[in-house]
């Protein structure tokens, strides 16, 4: 019998598309994540647009580490919804126990892709439950729904995108100061 190896390495575009689909299947859109990014960053950076926030979220969703986090988080939550985990961890994850903390560690890891400021941004999102993060958190309390990991991953993505927006806009300003115009946010 010829057992074909399963593919485990994907292109950035494939990872982005799979992440987008996984999030959509769990009730999250790129625009909802970008709304948090915009809300957070527009307070500190002049000229931020929703489109630059969407582009940053898309960039974050194409990264390999983020791909692994999104896929794992969604799968753990899905398994918990179906009662397929064993032992006390099933109840701990399904109940989104406040003392659990591993879900926040994953969100911190994603936000940490953009340093300590990304992690600080994540702390704000995690504590204040902005936008879709609040919706996921609240819906996760309903019978048959678990968003223990997803709300923190989404918060981590928004926090990383927020930090990236600030960095890209600062880079743009520096380039304009020396007379160079950027072509695309993906140039940075």
Secondary structure, 3 states (H helix, E strand, C coil): CCCCCCCCCCCHHHHHHHHHHHHHHCCCCHHHHHHHHHHHHCCCCCCCCHHHHHHHHHHHHCCHHHHHHHHHHHHHHHHHHCCCCCCHHHHHHHHCCCCCCHHHHHHHHHHHHHHHHHHHHHHHHHHHCCHHHHHHHHHCCCCCCCCCCHHHHHHHHHHHHHHHHHHHHHHHHHHHHCCCCCCCHHHC
